[in-house]
Amino acid sequence: MDFQALNREKLVSLTVTGRKSGKLHTVKIWFAAENGKVFVTSARGKDAQWVKNLRKTPTVTVQIGETTFQGTAVWREGDKVRTEVIPLFLRKYFLAKVFKWIGWYSVIFAFEITPEGA
């Protein structure tokens, strides 16, 4: 899988399982891809429904452009996310810089998604 090519896309579609309903839900959000992994976060913090769903059931379907794969999401937080993951978003998305400036990235976390079989 060519992660540099995937990173040229603007959005990822994540399909997650609802923690209460068990139904599949799809969200389109920002992402960054590097070193065989896809990273997603929420500038608004841990209260986003997709975040709560993915924390409960980490199996996820990822679609970036024409590429679709199954993966497992691992919750990450702390200094490594602050110094290695968030900068990927700040380089890729101009608005991420604005959001950081106004305080939206006050809770620093990310999901690290590894494709199945990788």
N, C-alpha and C positions, 0 to 999 in steps of 0.2 A: 504494500500500500504506500503510495507516494504522499507522505504527510506534508511536504512543502506545497504540492499542488492543492491538497485539501485546504491548506491554510489561506489560499487565495479566495476561497469562498467567504461570504460575509456572515452567514448564519448556519447553525446546526439545528436540525429537527431532532429532538429527543422524545422518544416514546417511553413513558414510565407507567408503572402500575399504581393506581390509586390505593393509598394506604387503608382507606375505609371501604371503598366500593369494590376494589379489585378490578375495576375497569381500566382500560388503557387510555392514557391522555398524552397528547403531543403538544410540545411547546417549541417555539422557534426562539433561539437565544444566541448571544455571542459565544464564541469559542476560540480557543487557541490550540494548535496542534504542534507537538514537538516531541522528538525522540520516541516515536511510536505510540504516543499517548495523546488523548484529547482531553483538554481541561475546560470545565465550565464552572461558572460562578454566578452569583446574583449580587449586583451592586446594592440591592435593597436589603440584603441580609438573609437570615435563616428562615424568615416567615413565609417566603414564597411557597405556594402549594407544591410545585414540582420538586423543590428542595426537600420538603418533608416527605414526599412520596419516595424520592430516590434514596433517602436515608433509611427508610423502612425496607424497601425492596431494591437492592442495588443492580439488578439486572435491567439493562436498558438497550433499546434499539436506537442506533445513531444513523442519521442520514445527513451527509454533507455533499451537496451537489448531486451527482449521479451515484455516489458511493454510499452503500448501506451496509452496516455490520452490527452484530450483537456484541455487547461488551458488559463488563462489570465495573461499576463505579465505586471508588474508594474515597471516603471523606478525608480531606486533608485540611489542616489549619496550622497556624504558627509561623515562625520565622521563615521557613522554607517557602511557604506560599507567598509571604510578603516579599521575599527577595527574588524568587525565581518564577513564580506563576503570574502574579499580578502584573509585573513588568511586560509579560507577553501581551496582555490585554491593552496596556497603556501604549505599547508600540503599534498595535494593530488598529485600535479604535480611538480616533480623536475624542469622541464623546466620553470615553472612559476617563480621560484626563479631567474633563469637566465634572463628571460624576464624583471622582475622587476629591476634587477641589471643594465641592459642596458637601462632602461628608458621606456620600452613599457607600463608600467602601470602608465604613467604620468597623464592620465585623469582617475580618479577613478569613476566608475559607475558599476551598475549591473542591470539586470532584475530579479525580483523576480516572479517566476511563481507558481501560485497556481492551482492545479488540480480542474476542475469543480466539484461541489458538495462537496468540502472539507470544 
